[in-house]
Amino acid sequence: MEYFYQTQPIPNPFSRYFHTYGCHTLETASSLVLELVVSWGLLLPLPRSILIVVGILLAIFQIMLILSANLSYLNWLTLLPILFCWDDDFFVTVFQFPSVSSNQGNRHLFDSSNDDDDSFNYASYDVLFGVAMVLLSIPHVTNFFAPLSTFRMIGSFDPLQLMNAFGAFGVVSEERIELIVTSSMDGKLWKEYEFPAKPGNIRQRPKQVAPYHCRLDWQLWMAAQYPTIHASSPWMYRFLIKLLEADPGVLQLLSKDPWNGQKPQWIRIEKYHYNFNNDKTCTGDYWSREHRGRFYPRMGMGATLTDLWRQVDRQGG
């Protein structure tokens, strides 16, 4: 957690506060307890009072993640199953909803004891669902202990893809490397492209974009985890081509086109190391950054349309 808030894909307006003033040891310990222990309460048949506490703890955990990061819709979706920890009486008490009464008293939406058909047993479906999940989880558990050469962070092991493995952060980076795309008309004056959510302009405060998913910004963050464009994201060649062609559809994905629709002649990607700027005497810069070299092309002044199309042809289209 000492690095997560600063190196996550898309920081939000509160990320610097959590990075600077958060108790990272407590955050790490509580995350492990909540994710590895408390989350089992979503599946186990616990007493009502304990289940309510489980729901409250997990909801607070997800809300804190929403407040500290732009993780698209992931945490918002995780809040949905937590709602099943709370019955109707809980919502009536907390939100002062009018109580719905009948001859049988307050009904619970998922309470099978109130159903007229005594043969309808919700518990049976729970057991069948649980057995199916255990059987489908066996390949995923085996995958955890597989060597790195065959380990799959994201994927499914059954033909119907009823269950899949998804690891958003298998490793938390200790440095924030940003890819800064620049282009030029004459090879002398280079201007930067700016994106809606990813850091670029060091004076720009991060925005709150979640639960909206800025996929291009995320993809550029992922590409920065690799040393070259070849090993990370071959799609970037076509992306750079579209920028040189000033394609209107691609330019709409940006927050600023430095050329206002004109077509530049050269393009390149630089690597910068970004840190939150906590200098109290600074002139208003939200970030500090240090140049770490060229990402693409590795040699020369920059790439032209001819260079990029040649790379696309080498990849077979």
N, C-alpha and C positions, 0 to 999 in steps of 0.2 A: 504493500500500500504506500510505501515511501515514494514509489515511482508511478503508480497506476494513474492518479489524477492528471499527471503531467504528460504521460505517454499514451493514454487511451486514444482511440481513433478520433473522436470528435469531442474536445472539451466543451463545457457549457459555461455560462457566466459565473457559476459558483465553484468551478473546479479549482481555481487558484486558491480560493479560501480554504477548501478542504485539504489541498496539498500543503498549505502553509501552516494551518492551525489545527489540523486533525490529529487525533491520537492514533497513530498508525498501528501500534502494537495491539491496542484494544480493538481496532477495526479488523485486523487480521484474525484475532482470536474469535471475535463474535461472528465473523463470516464463516469460519470453519464450523463453529458450533451450530449455527443456524442452517447451513447447507448440508452438513453431514449427520446431524442429530435431529434437530427440531423439524426439518422438512419431512421426516418420516411420519409426522403427525397427520399429514394429508392423506395417508393410506391406512393407518392403523385405526381400529375401532376404540378410540379413547373416550373417556367420560366427557360430557358436554362442557364442563368448566375448563378442563385441560385443553380441549379442542378450541375453545374460544381464545385462550391465551396463545396457543400455537398460531392461530390466524392473525392475532394482533402483532405478535413478534415478527412473523414473516411479512406482513403488510408494511410494518415500519421499515424493515430491511429493504424492501423493494422501493419504497418511497424515498429512502435515503439515496439509493442508487439513481433514481430519477432526478433527484435534486443535484447530484454531483457529477452527472455525465449525460452526454447525448448518445445513448445506446439504442437509438431508433425505437422500435416498438417492443423490444424484448421484455423489459420489465413491466410494461403495461399489460402484456399478455400474461405474464406470470401472476399478476394480481387476480386474474379471473378464477383459477382453481382455489385460491385462498378464500373466496367468497363462500365456498361450501363448508367452511369451518364454522360458519355462523348461521343459526336457525332463525326462524321468523321472530321469536320472542326477543332475540338479541337486537335485531333491527328495530323492532317496536320500541325497545327500551332506549337505545342509543339515539335514534332519530325521531322519537316521539310519533311514530306512525300510528294511526288509529288501529286498534286491535280488531281483527276479523274474528268474530265469534260465531259459533253454531251450537247445535245441541250437544256436540261433543267437546265444546270448548275451543281453544285456539288450535288451529290445524297447522301442521308443518308441511310445506310443499313436497318434501321428500320423505315423509313419515308413512311407511307402509301400513302401520297399525290403524291409520284412519281410512284406508282404502276399503271399499265395499267388497272387493274380491279378495277373500282371505287366501286364495290359492296363489295370488300374485306375491312372490317373495323377492324383494329387492336384494336381499342378502345373497341369494343364489347367483344373481348376475354379478355381484361384487366378487364372489369367489371365482367364478369362471373368468372374469376379466383379470383378476389377480394371477391366476394360473397361466393365462395366455401371456401376460406381461413377463412373468418369470421365465417361461420357455423362450420367448423372443429375446430376452435380455442375455441369454447364455453366450451368444456370439460376441455381444458387446463387452461383457465382462472379460471374456478371453482376449479380446482386442486390447484391453488395458495392459495386459501382461505380455503383449507381443513385442518383438524387437522393433526398433525404429524403422527398419527397412520395410516392414509390412504393417506398421501401425497406421490406423486411419482416424484422423481427428474428426472428420465429417464424413458420414456415409451411412448406408443401410446394408443389412446382411440378409434380408429376406426378400423374395421376389415381389411381394406386394408393398414393400416399404412401409409396413405398419409401425415400425420403430426405427429410429435412426440415431446415430451418434452425432452430437454437435458440441464442439468445444469452442466457445467464443475467444477465450484467452488461455491457450495452452501454456504460454509463457508470457510474462509481463516484461516488456522491454524496459531497460534502465535508461535509455536515451531516446529522445524524440528526434527522429530524422525526418525532415519534411522535403518533399520533392517540389521544387519551384520551377514552373514552366515559364520560359521567357522566349520572346521572338524579336526579330529585328527586320527592318526594311533594307538597311544598308550594311549590316554587319558591324556597325559601330554603336548605335544607340539601341540598347536592349530594354524591353519593357516586360513586366510580369503580368501574367494572368491571375486573377483572383477568383476564388471559389466561394460558394455560399456559406460553407461551414468549416472547412479545414483551415488551419492557421496559414497565413501568408504574410500579409501586411502586419508588421510588428506593433503597430499602434491600434490595430483592430481588436476590440474586445470580442471574445467568443459569443456566439448567438445561441439561443435556445431553439433547436429545430426538432427535437424528439417530441412526439413519437414519429414524426416524418423521417423517412430514411433517405439521406443524401448518399445514394449508392456510389456515385462517381468519387465523391470525397473519401468515402471508406475505401474504395478500390485503390486510390492513390496512397492512402496510409499503408495498406497491405503491401503494395509494390515497393514501398520504401524499406521494407524489412529484408529485401534481397539486394545483392550487390549490383546487379545489372538489370536492364529491361528484358533481356533475353530469358533470364531465369525466373522472372516474377510475373510479368503481365504482357504477353505478346500483343494483346489488344491495343496496347498503347501506341503502336505504330500507326494504326488506323486513326486513333484519336488525334495524334499529332498531325496527320494528313488533313483531317477535318479542320483543325485549327488554321493550318496554312491556307486552306481553301476558304476560310471564313464561312464555314457551313452554318446557316442560321439555326438549325436544330441543335447543333452542338454548342454554339455560342449561348443559347438559352440556358444551358446547364451551368454557366459561369455567373458570377456576380459582377464581373468587370472585364470587358474586352478592351485592352489598351489601345487598339487601333480602330475602334468604332466601325467595324465591318469591313475595313480594308484588309487586303491579303498580304501578310508579311512574306519575306523571301527565305528567312532562316529561322530555325527553332532549335531549342535545346532545353535540357532539364538539369538544374543544379541541385546539389544536396546541401542542406543546412541543418545544423544542430540547434534545436529550439529549447529554451528554458523559460519558465515564468519569470518575469522581471519583478523582483521584490525589493529593488533599490528604492528607498524612500525619497532619494534626491533625484530620481529620474525625471525626464521631461514629459512623461506621459506614455512611454512605450509600455505596452502590455506584455510583450515578449522581448527576450534578447536572443540573438541568433549568431551563429558562427559558420562560415562557409566550410564545407567538408569535401568539396571537389565536384566533379562532373558525374552525372548519372548516365546521360545520353546526349550526344554521342561521346564516346570516351576520348576521341581524338578530334582535332580540327575545331573550326570556329563554331559550327553548328550543322544541322541537317537541313537539306532542301527536300522538295517534293520528290525529286528523282532518287535521292538517297533512301527515303522512307518507302517508296514503292519497290525499290530493290530489296529491302528487308522483307517486305510482304511477300514478294515472289519467292524468296529463299525459303519461306515457311510454307509454301504451297498454296498461297492465296489467303 
